[in-house]
Amino acid sequence: MQHQPRLAATVLAALLSVTLVPSPAQGAVRPVAHHVRLGVCTPRVSAPSAHPGRALERYAAKVGGMPRIAMWYETWHGGPLIAHRVMRAVKRHGVVPMITWMPMKNSLTRIAAGDYDGYLHDSAVAARRWGRRLLLRPFSEMNGRWMPWGVGAHGNTAQQFVAAWRHLVSIFHSAHATNVRFVFSPNVISPNSPDFTSMYPGDRYVDRVGLDGYNWGTSVPGQRWRSFREIFAHSYAVLARLTSRPMLIAETASSEAGGHKARWIKHAFRRDMARFPRIRAVVWFNHRKETSWPVDSSAAALRSYRRIVRAE
């Protein structure tokens, strides 16, 4: 996710069973022409949180349904991959975890060379023992130069990235962590996040593919209001040609600045999404960073999103 023009925060939403489950709505109409499911990345649903279950419950009460996916961020060596408090919370609520796993200080060449194999093996064993489905999203936005592991940053090449990815996945395969689904998730193509085709590790090493993209509106200089379709159309086409793996929007949200956010939400799910038939899940980035991303940034935006949840 680009959190400033030309920059982004590095720490920042069975087939992809990532739906919100609201109370049944009489006469509900699905928001899109195909089955799109909903998930979230929201504050205090994370490894260090003292009460992640309560945070999930508060979010569900606000939007009208419990998400079946919760995405959060973890750094390598910042703690165990399987943080039991948050994992117990998502399990208790029937939520599928998606962990964005970030090697902040680990070079691609050293990863591929095996310098961190002990840590990776221990993580793979812990994931296998967890035993339930886990969406694991390492090296997110690898085409973004703002990421330490990004191709083009620190001399990183696409070949080095692919080697590091394949090595990591091979360790999990060797540990028989068959419950882990690896998510390849570039940023949408832009001047600062180029085409990711050369970075794709291959279907043998990828289980799901995703895209990260945001409507910044006019919240930062050099940006403008863009529809969901404008944000994702080109990158979706590139990704669809690259692989037939199941697809999701791994991070998205809209600012309030420069347009009508409630209408953006409505059009994204009821109109634009129909043009993306392979997308099966959308994860909303619900943190208040840089601009007004949360679904409740205004009463109108929240009402619009609640209607999508009820229709789903």
N, C-alpha and C positions, 0 to 999 in steps of 0.2 A: 504494500500500500504506500503510495507516495503521499507523505504528510506535509510536504512543502513543495513548491515548484522546484523540480530537479533534485529533490531530496526526499527521504522518507524516514520515518522512525524505524529502527531495527527491531523494536519490541512492540509491537503492536500487541464466524463466524463464522444391502444386502441386496444388492444393488444399494444405492445410497439411501439407507433408511433414516432419513433425517427430517421427519415431519413434526409439525406441531399438532397436538391432539386436543382440540377444543371440545366443548360440549356440543353435541349434535345440534345443527341449526336446521329448522324446518324450512324446506324450500331452498336450501343453500345451492348456489351455483359456483362451480369451480372457477377460480380466477383466470385460468389459462386453458388452452385447448388440450394440453397434455398434463400429466400428473407431476407437478412440481412440489417438492416438499421443503419445509422451512427449518432453519436452524439459527443459532445465535452464538456470538462471542460477546460476553457481557461481564461487567465488573464483578469481582469477588467469586467468580466461578473459575478457580485456578488452583494451582498446586499450593501456594502459600496461604490461601484463604482459610480463616478459622471456621467459617460456616458456609461452605459452598452450596449445601443443600438449601439453606434459607434463601440464598441469592437466587437460585433457580426458581424457588417457589414464588418469590417476589416478582421476578420477571414474568413467570407464567400468569400470575394474577393480573399483571398490568396489561399484557397483550391478549389474554384470553385463552391461552393454551400452553401446555408444557412442551418445550422443545425436545425432540428426540436426538438432537445433536447439540453438544456444547463444545465449542472450540476455545482453546486457550494456548498460551505460549510458554515454552520451557526452554531454558538454555542448557547446553551440554555442561556437565559437571556442576550445574547449579543446584542439583538435587537429583533424586532418583527419577527415572522416567515415569515409573508407576508410583505416583504420590497417593497414598492410600486414602487420605481423607476425601479428596475430590473424586477419586475413583469410586469410593463407596457411595458418595452422594449421587453421582450420575447413574450408578447401578440401581440404587434404591428408587430413582425416579424414572427408570426405563429409558435413559438418555444415552446415546452413543457418543463416546468421547472422540474428539479429533484434536490431537496434540500437534501444534506447530513447533518443531524441534530445531533449535537454532545453535549451530556451532560458532559462537561468537569469536572465539580465539583459536580455532582449530583450522589450520590451512588445508586446502583441498589435497595438496600433494601428500601431506602427512597422513591424512585420512586414508587415501588410496594406498599408501605404503604400509599401513597396518599399525601406525604408532598409537592408535587409540583402540585397538582391538579388544583389550581387556574391558574397558568401559562399555564398548558397544555390545560385547558378548553378554555382560552382566545385564544390560538393558534388555537385550533380546530374551534372555531367560526370564526376567521379571515380567515381560510382556506375555510370554507363553504361559507363565503361571497365573497371570490375571485371567486368562482363559476365555474372555469374552471379546467380541469384535472391537477392534481399536483402529481408527483411522489415524495414520501417522504421516505428518506432512513435514518432512525435513527440507532444509534448503529452500524455503518458500521465496518466491519472487527472485529466482536465481538469475533472471535476465535484467534485474535492476542493479545499477551500479552503486546504489546506496547500501546494498547488503555486503557484509564482509566476505561472504562466499560468492557474491555475484560475479558473473562473467564480465570481464572488463575492469573489475575492481582489483587492486593489488596485483595486477598481472595475471589474474585468473583467466584461463582459457576454457572453451567449451569442452575440449578433450579432458582437461583436468576435472571439470565438474562431473562429466559422465563417469569417469573412473572412480571418483569418490562416491557418487551415488550407488553405482553397481557394487562397490566393495561393501558399503553399509548394508545394502539389501541382502547381499550374499551371506553376511554374518547372521542376519535374522533367519534366513532360510536354513542355514546350517544348524541353528538352534531350534529348528522346528517350530518357530513362532508363526504358525499358520493362521492364527487369528488376526494378525496385523495386516492391514491394507495400506499400501504405500500410495500417497497422493502427490502427484507431480503438479505443482501449482505456480505457474509464472504470473507475473504482472501482465496486464493488457499491454499490447505493443504501443509504444510511444517513443518520442525522441530520446528519452532516457531509459527506456526498457525495450531493447530491440527484439526482433523476431527470435523466438526461442526454439526454432526447428532443430538447430544443430545441438541443442542442449538436451534433447529428449533421450533418456537412457535406453528406451526400447520396452516393448510390452512385457518382456520377460521380467523386468524389474519395476514395473509400474502396474498398480491395480486400479487406480482412479486418476482422473485428470481434472484440474480445476483452473479457474482464472480469478485473479484479484483485480477489481476495478471500482472506482468511486466517482460520484458526481460532486466535484468540488464547488460547483457553481462559481460565484465571484468571491469566495471566501479568501482566496489568495491571488496575488497579482499573476497575470498571464493565464488564468483559467477562465472558463465560461460555463454556463449552464449546459449540461449534456444529458440526453435521455439515456435510459438503460440500453436501448438499441445502439445508439452512437458509441457508447463506451465499449460494448462487447462484440459488436458485429464482426469486425475484421479479425480479431484474435480468435473468436469462436470458429470462424471459417478455417483459419490456419490449424487450430488444434483438431478440428474435425477431420481434416485431411491427414493429419499426422498419425492418428490412432483411432480405434473403435472402442477404446475403454470408456466405461461410464463417466459422465461429465457432471461437474457441479460448479457453481459459483462459490468459491471458498471464502471470499471476503467482498462485501459491497455495502454501501450506504450512500445517503445523499445529504448534502448540506441544506440548510434553509436559505442560504444567501444567494440571491440572484434569480430566484424562481419560486415555484409553488411546490414545496416538498410533498404535501399530501397528494397532490395530483401526480407527482413523479412516481410515488409508490403505487398509486392506482394504475397508472399507465404501464409501469414496469411489469406488473403481474397480470393485468387483465388484457393488455394489448401487445406490448413488446415481446413478452416471453413466448408468445405463439410462434415467433420467428426463430426460436432456438429449441427445436424439438428434442435435441439430445441432452439438454440440461434437465437433471432430475432432482437437484437440490440447490437451495440458496441459503447462504449463511450471512446474516446481518451483523455488521460490526457495530456494536451497541455502546462503545466507549465514547466519552466526550473528550476528544483530542483534536486540537487544531481548529475544529469547526463542529457544527451541531449534528454529529452523526446519529445519536440515539433515536430510536423510534418515537420517543416521547419528547423530542425537542420542541414540539408545539402540540397543543391539544388536537389540532386538525391532523397533523401527521400521525399521531397515535390512533385517532379514530380510523384513519385510512388503513393503517396496518392491521388493526383489530378486525376490520372487515375482511381482509385477506385471510387472516387466521381462521375466522369463522367459516368463510367459504371453503377453505381447505378441509 
